[in-house]
């Protein structure tokens, strides 16, 4: 089973060390323990954490195999932020900032970062309160946080400074794009999810207000 799961991770994320794979398996176990005590993801998805959350998050690594400075907004249960933290261990000098205002969830995030020695920093703040603390960002991520036009507002300081966004979106993403176009101008690439055929990852660059 582990061999098949490792091959699937490689297919989804690109090159990943076996050590990182083993850490992700251990993380999944820890995640399930924490999820019994606090609400980290929708309970209906807990029976398939590996595919629904870990692999879905890990596909971002393939979409940018070089970037070293990442920020994840509204990190919640750690998807995609913690998963990218594990994957960035295979990139020299790479790190990710995780922004989450919920104290229970930041306690979980900090515990995982500490246990596994992830190259990640936790910011127990609102997104707007981190702009002067998180700099030189190359990639901004978010998953199940807010509608696209709101996400773009959150990410504007970094995107306007040269970063790109990789945002997970579900089946209604085209409506969100249309709504966002009323407020924002941006370059867009739609990446079909390699995990969920009804989902996409939106790659956004060169953001500016209408």
N, C-alpha and C positions, 0 to 999 in steps of 0.2 A: 504493500500500500504506500509506504513512504517513497519507494522508488518512483511509482507513478505520480505521486504528488510533486516530487522534485522535478520530474520532466515537465509537468504541467506548469510549474512556476517558471521554469526556463522559457517555455513557450510564451508565456504571458509577459514576463518582465525582462527577458534577455539574460545575459550572463549573470549568474548568482552563485556564490560559493556555497558548498555543501554546509559549511559552518553557519552561514547566514540562514540557510534553509532550516537547520536544526533549531536555531534560535527562534525562528518564526513559529515552528511547531510548539516550542515551549511557551511562547507568547500566547498562542491560541488557547493553551491550557489555562494560563493565568487569566486571560480575558474571560473565559467561561466562569472561573471562580468569582471574579469581581462582579460579573454581570448578574450573579445570583443575589448580590447585595445592593447594587445600584443600577439604575436604568441607563445602560450604555448604548444600546441599539434596540430596534423594534424586537420584542420578544419572539415574533413569528420568524425571525431570521436566525435565531440562535441554534437551530438544528443544522445549519450549514454555514458556519462562520468562515470556514476556509475559502469556499467559493464566493459567497455573497459579499464578504468583506475583505479578506486578506488578498485574494487574487484580484478582485475588482480594484483594490487600491494599488497593488503591485504593478499593474499595467502602465502606470505613469512612468515607471523607470525606463521603459522602452521608448517612450515618447520624447525623452531627453536623457541621453546616456552620458552627457558631459557636465551638465549644470551641477554646481556644488553648493550654492546658497539658495535654500528653499524656505518658504514660509507657508504654513497651513493654517487657514482661518476657521475658527469654530471647530476645533479638533475633536471635541466630544469624546467618543469612545476610542479615538486613535486612528480613525480611517479618513483619509489616507495617511495622516501625519506620522503615526508611530510606525506603520509599515514602511514608509519611505525612510524613516530613521534607521530601521534595520538594513534596508537595501543600500543606504548611503554609507554604511560601514565598509563597503567594498570599494568606495571611492576616496582616495587620499585627500584629506582636508575638507571633505564635504560635511555639511550640517544642515539641520532644519530647525526653525523656530515654530513652536506650536502655541497658538493663541486660543485660549478657552477661559471664559469668565465664570463658569460654574465650578464652585469650589470642590464638590465631590468628584467631579470628573477630572479636575486638575490634580487632585490627590492620586487618582488612578494613573494618570499620565506620568506624574513624577515618580511614582513607585516603579513603573515599567522602565522608564529611562534609567533610574538608579540601578535596578536589578540587572539589566542587560548592558549597562554602560553605553547607551546609545549616544550618538553625536547630535543631541537635541537639547533645546532650551525651552522651558515651559514659561509662558507668560499668562498669569492669572489675571487678565485684564480684558477690558473691552477692546475690540480691534482698533478703534479710533485712538486709544491711549498708547498704542505701540509704535506709531509712525516714526517717532523720533528715536526709538530704541532699536528697531530692526532695519538695517540698512544694507545696501549692496545686494539686494534680492535679485535672483535670476528667474525663479519660478514661484508663482503663487498658486496654491491649491485650495480647494474647498469641495466638500461633498455633503449634500443634504443639509445645507445651511440656510439658503435664502434664494428667492427668485433671481434670475440672472441680472436684471437691472440693478438690484440691490447689491449683489456681489461685486459688480463693476464699481459701484460707489465705494465699497469697502476697500477694494484693491487699487483704486485709482492712483494713490501716491506712488505705488511701486510700478504699476504698468506705465504711468506717464514718465517714469524714469528709466524705461528700457526693459523692464521685466516682462515676462509673458505669463498668462494664466493657463492652467489646466484644470478645468472645472467639470466634474461629473454631472451629467444631467440625464433625466429619464425621458419617457416617451413624449412628453409635452414640450420638449426643448425648442421646437420650431416656434411655438407661440411665445416662448420667453425671448427668443431672438428678435421676433417682430416687435415685441413690447420694448425691448432694450434699444432698438434702432430709433425709437422716438426721442431718446435722451442721449445716446452715445453713438460715436463713429468708431469702428474698430476693424482690424483685419481678423478674419475667422477661418479656421480649418476645423472641420468636423471629423473626428476620429471615431469610427464605429467601435464600440466596446468589444473586446475579444472574450468577454466573460458573459455579458448579458446582451442578447440581440436587440433588445428594446431600449438600450441605453447608448449614450455617446460620451466622449470626452471632448469638450470644446476647448480648442487652443486659440487664445485671443492675444493679439499684440496691437501696439500703436493705438492705444485708447485715447480718445479725446471727447470732450462734450460737444453736443450738437450746437 
